[in-house]
Amino acid sequence: GATVRALVRPESVPVEHDARVERFSADLLDDRSVRASRAWDGATHVFHVAGATRGRTLGQFRAGNVFPTANVLAALVARAGSPPRVVLVSSQAAAGPATSADRPVREEDRPAPVEAYGRSKLQAEQAVARFRDALPVTIVRPAAVYGPRDRDFLRAFRQASRLVALHAVRRDHQFSLVHVADLVRAMLGLAELPSAAGRTYFVADEAPVSWGSLYDAIARAAGATPVQLTIPRAVVWLAGRAGNVASALTARPMLLNSNKAALTRPRWWLCDSARLREESGWVPTTDLQSGVSATYVWYVDAGWLRPRKPDVAALLPEESTG
């Protein structure tokens, strides 16, 4: 029911586009380009969801996560009229992992990111502090997000279609998870909640998930029974280092590098979304198996994932005993 505008980079790869969304382009690293965009004209709500999840150095992550955030906020402050409500999408990585299974990270805890991506997202949050008196900004820190159009979990889904599934994270490691539809509902709700201005919220399902349970849910969705093996930690570390070298040589961020490898080490990537539930009334509505199954179907329909071939034996007719 809202009039929606999308502000994208000129070099963004064209994607499936909703005709109801008006598109504008701007160089997010150029403050003048961002400030001059007509996307802000009459805007009542701004959802800043742009960011870089892959990179080799802190500088690369800052270019994708920190400087654009500062430029967007500065552009909104510079415009005349009533300031819009702003929702900045950060990440649980900005806070860091939990210290135990019984003590998920909460908003009041001191942030302790473990790699460059998390540090850049924390710096983007810190950039908000300069504009708090001029803009009503709400920060959301989603847990691991899965669902249609997500690419970060795509590799795990692909593994389920193979005879042997290789995983970089141990099955007993736990993490907080949220389906994209539940995350969007939380963002929309907070954008309309006046008391949420100036506040930070974790967004996650109430119950943690083990990587083993996620792997099993994906296998069920694919109708597969792969042999699931965990890659030794030393091999993941070496692969991360090799990814760094490949990134330097090709000038392209690799899927696995030392930053991604660092994310696999902590046992508990857990956060507590009690503040969000208590202050906004939000509750997640997507259970793990339903969300995983729907995501698997979307990947197949979109051509991102090949459907698993059915078991040949199941197609053979029964032998006649007559």
MITIVEX-643392 format. One record per residue (C-alpha): residue number from 1; residue in three letters; x, y, z. Coordinates in Angstrom, 2 decimals, decimal comma. Layout:
// MITIVEX-643392
+-----+------+---------+---------+---------+
: seq : type :      c1 :      c2 :      c3 :
+-----+------+---------+---------+---------+
: NUM :  ala :       X :       Y :       Z :
...
+-----+------+---------+---------+---------+
This chain:
// MITIVEX-643392
+-----+------+---------+---------+---------+
: seq : type :      c1 :      c2 :      c3 :
+-----+------+---------+---------+---------+
:   1 :  gly :    0,00 :    0,00 :    0,00 :
:   2 :  ala :    3,00 :    2,32 :    0,04 :
:   3 :  thr :    4,66 :    4,20 :   -2,79 :
:   4 :  val :    8,07 :    2,54 :   -3,01 :
:   5 :  arg :   11,30 :    3,84 :   -4,48 :
:   6 :  ala :   14,58 :    1,97 :   -4,80 :
:   7 :  leu :   17,90 :    3,80 :   -4,72 :
:   8 :  val :   20,55 :    1,62 :   -6,37 :
:   9 :  arg :   24,11 :    1,98 :   -7,58 :
:  10 :  pro :   24,56 :    2,70 :  -11,32 :
:  11 :  glu :   26,69 :   -0,47 :  -11,63 :
:  12 :  ser :   24,14 :   -2,73 :   -9,93 :
:  13 :  val :   23,31 :   -5,83 :  -11,94 :
:  14 :  pro :   19,69 :   -5,63 :  -13,17 :
:  15 :  val :   17,46 :   -8,03 :  -11,26 :
:  16 :  glu :   13,83 :   -9,04 :  -11,35 :
:  17 :  his :   12,01 :   -5,73 :  -11,02 :
:  18 :  asp :    8,56 :   -4,93 :   -9,70 :
:  19 :  ala :    6,92 :   -2,40 :  -12,03 :
:  20 :  arg :    5,35 :   -0,68 :   -9,00 :
:  21 :  val :    8,80 :    0,31 :   -7,68 :
:  22 :  glu :   10,36 :    3,48 :   -9,08 :
:  23 :  arg :   14,12 :    3,17 :   -9,44 :
:  24 :  phe :   16,75 :    5,87 :   -8,90 :
:  25 :  ser :   20,51 :    5,54 :   -9,10 :
:  26 :  ala :   23,30 :    7,26 :   -7,18 :
:  27 :  asp :   26,95 :    6,69 :   -6,40 :
:  28 :  leu :   26,66 :    5,82 :   -2,71 :
:  29 :  leu :   30,31 :    6,76 :   -2,15 :
:  30 :  asp :   29,73 :   10,27 :   -3,53 :
:  31 :  asp :   27,92 :   12,41 :   -0,97 :
:  32 :  arg :   26,87 :   14,93 :   -3,62 :
:  33 :  ser :   25,33 :   12,23 :   -5,80 :
:  34 :  val :   23,41 :   10,81 :   -2,85 :
:  35 :  arg :   22,24 :   14,23 :   -1,67 :
:  36 :  ala :   21,02 :   15,23 :   -5,14 :
:  37 :  ser :   18,88 :   12,12 :   -5,68 :
:  38 :  arg :   15,16 :   12,73 :   -6,19 :
:  39 :  ala :   14,47 :    9,47 :   -4,34 :
:  40 :  trp :   14,26 :   11,46 :   -1,09 :
:  41 :  asp :   11,58 :   13,89 :   -2,27 :
:  42 :  gly :    8,62 :   13,52 :    0,08 :
:  43 :  ala :    9,98 :   10,30 :    1,60 :
:  44 :  thr :    8,39 :    9,43 :    4,95 :
:  45 :  his :   10,37 :    6,23 :    5,64 :
:  46 :  val :   13,86 :    5,15 :    4,58 :
:  47 :  phe :   15,02 :    1,54 :    4,89 :
:  48 :  his :   18,78 :    1,31 :    4,46 :
:  49 :  val :   19,38 :   -2,30 :    3,45 :
:  50 :  ala :   22,40 :   -1,83 :    1,17 :
:  51 :  gly :   25,68 :   -3,37 :    2,21 :
:  52 :  ala :   28,63 :   -5,61 :    1,38 :
:  53 :  thr :   28,74 :   -9,11 :    2,87 :
:  54 :  arg :   31,84 :  -10,24 :    0,97 :
:  55 :  gly :   35,24 :   -8,61 :    1,06 :
:  56 :  arg :   38,88 :   -9,25 :    1,83 :
:  57 :  thr :   39,88 :   -6,20 :    3,86 :
:  58 :  leu :   38,26 :   -3,88 :    6,38 :
:  59 :  gly :   38,67 :   -1,08 :    3,83 :
:  60 :  gln :   36,52 :   -2,95 :    1,31 :
:  61 :  phe :   33,82 :   -3,55 :    3,89 :
:  62 :  arg :   33,92 :    0,07 :    5,03 :
:  63 :  ala :   33,40 :    1,18 :    1,42 :
:  64 :  gly :   30,27 :   -0,95 :    1,25 :
:  65 :  asn :   28,87 :   -0,54 :    4,76 :
:  66 :  val :   30,16 :    2,60 :    6,48 :
:  67 :  phe :   30,64 :    5,42 :    3,96 :
:  68 :  pro :   27,30 :    4,85 :    2,15 :
:  69 :  thr :   25,50 :    4,87 :    5,49 :
:  70 :  ala :   27,07 :    8,19 :    6,47 :
:  71 :  asn :   26,28 :    9,68 :    3,06 :
:  72 :  val :   22,62 :    8,59 :    3,17 :
:  73 :  leu :   22,09 :    9,99 :    6,66 :
:  74 :  ala :   23,84 :   13,24 :    5,79 :
:  75 :  ala :   21,66 :   13,60 :    2,69 :
:  76 :  leu :   18,51 :   13,17 :    4,75 :
:  77 :  val :   19,63 :   15,74 :    7,32 :
:  78 :  ala :   20,46 :   18,26 :    4,57 :
:  79 :  arg :   16,96 :   18,15 :    3,09 :
:  80 :  ala :   14,27 :   20,57 :    4,18 :
:  81 :  gly :   11,03 :   19,46 :    5,76 :
:  82 :  ser :   10,11 :   16,82 :    8,30 :
:  83 :  pro :   12,82 :   14,16 :    8,57 :
:  84 :  pro :   11,78 :   10,63 :    7,58 :
:  85 :  arg :   11,85 :    7,63 :    9,87 :
:  86 :  val :   15,02 :    5,65 :    9,15 :
:  87 :  val :   15,58 :    1,93 :    9,70 :
:  88 :  leu :   19,21 :    0,88 :    9,35 :
:  89 :  val :   19,80 :   -2,83 :    8,81 :
:  90 :  ser :   22,96 :   -3,82 :   10,64 :
:  91 :  ser :   23,86 :   -7,40 :   11,63 :
:  92 :  gln :   24,36 :   -9,67 :   14,60 :
:  93 :  ala :   27,98 :   -9,78 :   13,43 :
:  94 :  ala :   28,34 :   -6,20 :   14,73 :
:  95 :  ala :   27,74 :   -7,51 :   18,25 :
:  96 :  gly :   29,76 :  -10,70 :   17,96 :
:  97 :  pro :   29,03 :  -14,21 :   19,24 :
:  98 :  ala :   27,67 :  -15,25 :   22,62 :
:  99 :  thr :   29,97 :  -16,53 :   25,34 :
: 100 :  ser :   27,76 :  -19,51 :   26,20 :
: 101 :  ala :   24,63 :  -21,32 :   25,08 :
: 102 :  asp :   22,76 :  -19,96 :   28,10 :
: 103 :  arg :   23,62 :  -16,29 :   27,55 :
: 104 :  pro :   22,66 :  -14,96 :   24,10 :
: 105 :  val :   23,93 :  -11,51 :   23,20 :
: 106 :  arg :   21,63 :   -8,62 :   24,14 :
: 107 :  glu :   21,48 :   -5,04 :   22,91 :
: 108 :  glu :   23,06 :   -3,61 :   26,06 :
: 109 :  asp :   26,14 :   -5,86 :   25,81 :
: 110 :  arg :   29,41 :   -4,38 :   24,68 :
: 111 :  pro :   29,93 :   -5,24 :   20,98 :
: 112 :  ala :   32,77 :   -7,65 :   20,18 :
: 113 :  pro :   32,85 :   -8,38 :   16,43 :
: 114 :  val :   35,32 :  -11,08 :   15,39 :
: 115 :  glu :   36,07 :  -10,15 :   11,78 :
: 116 :  ala :   36,09 :   -7,28 :    9,30 :
: 117 :  tyr :   32,46 :   -7,51 :    8,18 :
: 118 :  gly :   31,19 :   -7,28 :   11,75 :
: 119 :  arg :   33,54 :   -4,42 :   12,54 :
: 120 :  ser :   32,34 :   -2,47 :    9,50 :
: 121 :  lys :   28,68 :   -2,98 :   10,46 :
: 122 :  leu :   29,46 :   -1,75 :   13,97 :
: 123 :  gln :   31,15 :    1,33 :   12,50 :
: 124 :  ala :   28,03 :    1,96 :   10,42 :
: 125 :  glu :   26,00 :    1,87 :   13,64 :
: 126 :  gln :   28,44 :    4,29 :   15,23 :
: 127 :  ala :   28,00 :    6,65 :   12,27 :
: 128 :  val :   24,32 :    6,87 :   13,22 :
: 129 :  ala :   25,27 :    8,47 :   16,54 :
: 130 :  arg :   26,29 :   11,67 :   14,73 :
: 131 :  phe :   22,75 :   12,11 :   13,41 :
: 132 :  arg :   20,59 :   10,93 :   16,32 :
: 133 :  asp :   19,55 :   14,49 :   17,27 :
: 134 :  ala :   18,43 :   15,27 :   13,70 :
: 135 :  leu :   16,98 :   11,94 :   12,49 :
: 136 :  pro :   14,72 :    9,32 :   14,09 :
: 137 :  val :   16,86 :    6,24 :   13,38 :
: 138 :  thr :   16,18 :    2,66 :   14,44 :
: 139 :  ile :   18,91 :    0,02 :   14,12 :
: 140 :  val :   17,99 :   -3,61 :   13,55 :
: 141 :  arg :   20,52 :   -6,39 :   13,97 :
: 142 :  pro :   19,17 :   -9,46 :   12,18 :
: 143 :  ala :   20,47 :  -12,89 :   13,03 :
: 144 :  ala :   21,38 :  -15,14 :   10,08 :
: 145 :  val :   18,72 :  -14,45 :    7,42 :
: 146 :  tyr :   17,45 :  -17,12 :    5,05 :
: 147 :  gly :   14,68 :  -17,30 :    2,48 :
: 148 :  pro :   13,98 :  -16,53 :   -1,19 :
: 149 :  arg :   16,69 :  -14,54 :   -3,01 :
: 150 :  asp :   19,29 :  -15,17 :   -0,28 :
: 151 :  arg :   22,66 :  -16,32 :   -1,60 :
: 152 :  asp :   24,58 :  -16,86 :    1,64 :
: 153 :  phe :   22,78 :  -20,12 :    2,46 :
: 154 :  leu :   22,57 :  -21,28 :   -1,17 :
: 155 :  arg :   25,74 :  -23,37 :   -0,92 :
: 156 :  ala :   24,33 :  -25,32 :    2,04 :
: 157 :  phe :   21,20 :  -26,06 :    0,00 :
: 158 :  arg :   23,31 :  -27,23 :   -2,92 :
: 159 :  gln :   25,19 :  -29,64 :   -0,68 :
: 160 :  ala :   21,92 :  -31,40 :    0,21 :
: 161 :  ser :   21,52 :  -32,51 :   -3,41 :
: 162 :  arg :   24,84 :  -34,33 :   -3,44 :
: 163 :  leu :   25,80 :  -37,79 :   -2,27 :
: 164 :  val :   28,32 :  -36,27 :    0,15 :
: 165 :  ala :   27,60 :  -32,92 :    1,81 :
: 166 :  leu :   30,67 :  -31,04 :    3,06 :
: 167 :  his :   30,04 :  -28,41 :    5,72 :
: 168 :  ala :   32,42 :  -25,81 :    7,12 :
: 169 :  val :   30,66 :  -25,54 :   10,51 :
: 170 :  arg :   30,29 :  -28,29 :   13,09 :
: 171 :  arg :   26,84 :  -29,79 :   13,53 :
: 172 :  asp :   26,66 :  -28,98 :   17,25 :
: 173 :  his :   27,39 :  -25,26 :   16,81 :
: 174 :  gln :   24,31 :  -23,15 :   17,51 :
: 175 :  phe :   23,12 :  -19,91 :   15,96 :
: 176 :  ser :   20,13 :  -17,61 :   15,79 :
: 177 :  leu :   18,13 :  -17,56 :   12,59 :
: 178 :  val :   15,26 :  -15,57 :   11,07 :
: 179 :  his :   13,24 :  -15,96 :    7,88 :
: 180 :  val :   13,29 :  -12,96 :    5,57 :
: 181 :  ala :    9,50 :  -12,52 :    5,75 :
: 182 :  asp :    9,62 :  -12,31 :    9,55 :
: 183 :  leu :   12,51 :   -9,85 :    9,36 :
: 184 :  val :   10,60 :   -7,59 :    6,97 :
: 185 :  arg :    7,56 :   -7,61 :    9,25 :
: 186 :  ala :    9,79 :   -6,55 :   12,14 :
: 187 :  met :   11,29 :   -3,71 :   10,10 :
: 188 :  leu :    7,90 :   -2,41 :    8,99 :
: 189 :  gly :    6,57 :   -2,57 :   12,53 :
: 190 :  leu :    9,53 :   -0,70 :   14,00 :
: 191 :  ala :    9,28 :    1,96 :   11,29 :
: 192 :  glu :    5,78 :    2,81 :   12,54 :
: 193 :  leu :    6,65 :    2,63 :   16,26 :
: 194 :  pro :    7,56 :    6,11 :   17,56 :
: 195 :  ser :    9,27 :    4,75 :   20,69 :
: 196 :  ala :   11,66 :    2,70 :   18,51 :
: 197 :  ala :   13,51 :    5,83 :   17,34 :
: 198 :  gly :   17,03 :    5,85 :   18,76 :
: 199 :  arg :   16,80 :    2,18 :   19,73 :
: 200 :  thr :   18,60 :   -0,98 :   18,60 :
: 201 :  tyr :   16,90 :   -4,36 :   18,21 :
: 202 :  phe :   18,03 :   -7,91 :   17,53 :
: 203 :  val :   15,70 :   -9,83 :   15,20 :
: 204 :  ala :   15,73 :  -13,62 :   15,55 :
: 205 :  asp :   13,57 :  -16,64 :   16,16 :
: 206 :  glu :   13,14 :  -17,32 :   19,85 :
: 207 :  ala :   14,74 :  -20,79 :   19,78 :
: 208 :  pro :   18,31 :  -21,28 :   18,58 :
: 209 :  val :   19,13 :  -23,68 :   15,77 :
: 210 :  ser :   22,04 :  -26,09 :   15,51 :
: 211 :  trp :   23,79 :  -26,38 :   12,19 :
: 212 :  gly :   23,03 :  -30,08 :   12,27 :
: 213 :  ser :   19,29 :  -29,44 :   12,50 :
: 214 :  leu :   19,52 :  -26,97 :    9,61 :
: 215 :  tyr :   21,45 :  -29,46 :    7,46 :
: 216 :  asp :   18,84 :  -32,12 :    8,23 :
: 217 :  ala :   15,94 :  -29,77 :    7,42 :
: 218 :  ile :   17,50 :  -28,91 :    4,05 :
: 219 :  ala :   18,03 :  -32,60 :    3,27 :
: 220 :  arg :   14,37 :  -33,33 :    4,06 :
: 221 :  ala :   13,25 :  -30,48 :    1,83 :
: 222 :  ala :   15,36 :  -31,87 :   -1,02 :
: 223 :  gly :   14,24 :  -35,44 :   -0,38 :
: 224 :  ala :   17,86 :  -36,44 :    0,03 :
: 225 :  thr :   19,97 :  -38,46 :    2,46 :
: 226 :  pro :   23,52 :  -37,27 :    1,82 :
: 227 :  val :   26,50 :  -38,38 :    3,87 :
: 228 :  gln :   27,20 :  -35,23 :    5,87 :
: 229 :  leu :   30,82 :  -34,51 :    6,70 :
: 230 :  thr :   32,35 :  -31,56 :    8,53 :
: 231 :  ile :   35,50 :  -30,05 :    7,09 :
: 232 :  pro :   38,29 :  -29,96 :    9,73 :
: 233 :  arg :   38,86 :  -26,52 :   11,21 :
: 234 :  ala :   42,48 :  -26,44 :   10,01 :
: 235 :  val :   41,34 :  -27,06 :    6,44 :
: 236 :  val :   38,78 :  -24,24 :    6,70 :
: 237 :  trp :   41,52 :  -21,93 :    7,97 :
: 238 :  leu :   43,83 :  -22,87 :    5,08 :
: 239 :  ala :   41,00 :  -22,46 :    2,57 :
: 240 :  gly :   40,32 :  -19,02 :    4,00 :
: 241 :  arg :   43,94 :  -18,04 :    3,52 :
: 242 :  ala :   43,85 :  -19,37 :   -0,03 :
: 243 :  gly :   40,71 :  -17,31 :   -0,63 :
: 244 :  asn :   42,59 :  -14,21 :    0,50 :
: 245 :  val :   45,31 :  -14,88 :   -2,08 :
: 246 :  ala :   42,77 :  -15,55 :   -4,82 :
: 247 :  ser :   40,91 :  -12,35 :   -3,93 :
: 248 :  ala :   44,12 :  -10,34 :   -4,15 :
: 249 :  leu :   45,02 :  -11,83 :   -7,52 :
: 250 :  thr :   41,58 :  -11,51 :   -9,11 :
: 251 :  ala :   40,41 :   -8,34 :   -7,29 :
: 252 :  arg :   37,17 :  -10,21 :   -6,54 :
: 253 :  pro :   36,04 :  -11,30 :   -3,07 :
: 254 :  met :   35,94 :  -15,08 :   -2,75 :
: 255 :  leu :   33,06 :  -16,95 :   -1,08 :
: 256 :  leu :   35,52 :  -18,30 :    1,51 :
: 257 :  asn :   38,28 :  -16,13 :    2,93 :
: 258 :  ser :   39,78 :  -15,51 :    6,36 :
: 259 :  asn :   36,82 :  -13,31 :    7,36 :
: 260 :  lys :   34,28 :  -16,02 :    6,52 :
: 261 :  ala :   36,48 :  -18,64 :    8,20 :
: 262 :  ala :   36,49 :  -16,57 :   11,39 :
: 263 :  leu :   32,69 :  -16,72 :   11,49 :
: 264 :  thr :   32,77 :  -20,54 :   11,63 :
: 265 :  arg :   34,85 :  -20,75 :   14,82 :
: 266 :  pro :   32,52 :  -19,51 :   17,62 :
: 267 :  arg :   30,19 :  -22,18 :   19,02 :
: 268 :  trp :   27,32 :  -19,84 :   19,83 :
: 269 :  trp :   26,14 :  -17,17 :   17,40 :
: 270 :  leu :   23,14 :  -16,44 :   19,59 :
: 271 :  cys :   21,18 :  -13,24 :   20,17 :
: 272 :  asp :   18,11 :  -12,38 :   22,24 :
: 273 :  ser :   15,18 :  -10,63 :   20,53 :
: 274 :  ala :   13,18 :  -10,19 :   23,76 :
: 275 :  arg :   13,34 :   -6,37 :   23,49 :
: 276 :  leu :   11,75 :   -6,48 :   20,03 :
: 277 :  arg :    8,98 :   -8,82 :   21,15 :
: 278 :  glu :    8,21 :   -6,84 :   24,30 :
: 279 :  glu :    8,26 :   -3,36 :   22,75 :
: 280 :  ser :    6,66 :   -4,04 :   19,37 :
: 281 :  gly :    4,67 :   -7,24 :   19,87 :
: 282 :  trp :    6,54 :   -8,92 :   17,00 :
: 283 :  val :    6,64 :  -12,70 :   16,92 :
: 284 :  pro :    8,15 :  -14,89 :   14,19 :
: 285 :  thr :    5,63 :  -16,98 :   12,28 :
: 286 :  thr :    7,85 :  -19,18 :   10,07 :
: 287 :  asp :    9,00 :  -22,49 :   11,56 :
: 288 :  leu :   12,33 :  -23,92 :   10,41 :
: 289 :  gln :   11,11 :  -26,79 :    8,24 :
: 290 :  ser :    8,40 :  -24,74 :    6,51 :
: 291 :  gly :   10,82 :  -21,89 :    5,83 :
: 292 :  val :   13,56 :  -24,19 :    4,56 :
: 293 :  ser :   11,17 :  -26,15 :    2,32 :
: 294 :  ala :    9,71 :  -22,98 :    0,79 :
: 295 :  thr :   13,22 :  -21,61 :    0,23 :
: 296 :  tyr :   14,30 :  -24,84 :   -1,48 :
: 297 :  val :   11,29 :  -24,66 :   -3,84 :
: 298 :  trp :   12,07 :  -21,01 :   -4,64 :
: 299 :  tyr :   15,72 :  -21,85 :   -5,44 :
: 300 :  val :   14,60 :  -24,60 :   -7,81 :
: 301 :  asp :   11,92 :  -22,48 :   -9,50 :
: 302 :  ala :   14,37 :  -19,59 :   -9,94 :
: 303 :  gly :   16,98 :  -21,87 :  -11,50 :
: 304 :  trp :   19,49 :  -21,27 :   -8,72 :
: 305 :  leu :   19,38 :  -24,91 :   -7,69 :
: 306 :  arg :   18,95 :  -28,08 :   -9,69 :
: 307 :  pro :   16,25 :  -30,33 :   -8,30 :
: 308 :  arg :   17,56 :  -33,59 :   -6,91 :
: 309 :  lys :   17,07 :  -36,52 :   -9,26 :
: 310 :  pro :   14,66 :  -39,10 :   -7,84 :
: 311 :  asp :   15,96 :  -42,43 :   -6,65 :
: 312 :  val :   16,06 :  -44,67 :   -9,73 :
: 313 :  ala :   15,10 :  -47,74 :   -7,69 :
: 314 :  ala :   11,88 :  -46,07 :   -6,64 :
: 315 :  leu :   10,82 :  -45,81 :  -10,29 :
: 316 :  leu :   11,26 :  -49,50 :  -11,13 :
: 317 :  pro :    8,05 :  -51,57 :  -11,30 :
: 318 :  glu :    7,64 :  -54,35 :   -8,83 :
: 319 :  glu :    8,59 :  -57,80 :  -10,13 :
: 320 :  ser :    5,62 :  -59,94 :  -11,01 :
: 321 :  thr :    5,16 :  -62,98 :   -8,78 :
: 322 :  gly :    2,39 :  -64,50 :  -10,90 :
+-----+------+---------+---------+---------+
